[in-house]
Amino acid sequence: MGKEYACDNAIKVENFSFKYVKSDRQNQNRLTYKDVLKNINFEVASDERISIIGPNGAGKSTLLLNIAGLMDEYFDAKIKNDSGKIFIYGKQINSKNIYDIRENIGFVFQNPDDQLFSTSVFEDVAFGLINFLAKNKDSRVNDKKYIEDTVNLTLEMVNLKNKQEEIPHFLSYGEKKLAALATALSYDPKILILDEPSSNLDPKNRNNFIRLIKSLRKTMLIATHDMDLAYEFSERCIILNEGKVVYDGKTKDVLKNRSFLVKNGLDLPLAFKNSEIV
């Protein structure tokens, strides 16, 4: 449903650096900064899946939030985050076009409670769809049957159709994760970005969630330090450490290299820990 742009690459990150103000925000003469991302470069082809891997504090979430246009600091001239560029389908993100560009992107936060706020699962999933239709002046925004059918189909996709009238707060954690995913899928974005999608899930819910996202035919980025998820999910991965890209290549090659992973604050997938791979 998102805006149509003619470009082979869904995402391009070009010489991108990013910093936070870490103290004295109110005094512009005494601002100090924390560098989080340092000269990041990569491209993502349409329909490609990539895992962004790294230890805690590597900059994974910050990178994904910037790609999705969800970091206010990106547009804050006072902070001067002006190093590098991010393109979505060939269009450079800026303060004027960000709302149009966001229509192409569905973002699923690490904590589903950051995404669910309505009094029913149905209303949460419908919220994004209705906003999308309203912004695009689509007459279907007033078509209750269309909205109901679309929400129900989306909930069926994530196996939550029988939970549509429940209050999100009282869902299990795994169900909340699925509901948050449904809110992003409801308006059929071309790009799906998930931050630590397997965190805090029990084995059954984790396997079900991974199976679901692997079945989706979309351009997808996930941030994770779950090595097994990365191994299962994507043929290509990008490893960040201390805000820098230290690897960009085949997932199955690097995740068998124990010495490289340990050097960068990671470890082998559980599937390999008892093997002879070093």
Secondary structure, DSSP 8 states (H G I E B T S, - for coil): -------SEEEEEEEEEEEEEEE-TT-GGG-EEEEEEEEEEEEEETT-EEEEE--TTSSHHHHHHHHTT--GGGG-TTTT--SSEEEETTEE--TTTHHHHHTTEEEE-SSGGGT--SSSHHHHHHHHHHHHHHHTT-GGGG-HHHHHHHHHHHHHHTT-GGGTTS-GGGS-HHHHHHHHHHHHHTT--SEEEEESTTTT--HHHHHHHHHHHHH--SEEEEEE--HHHHHHH-SEEEEEETTEEEEEEEHHHHTT-HHHHHHTT----GGGTTSS--
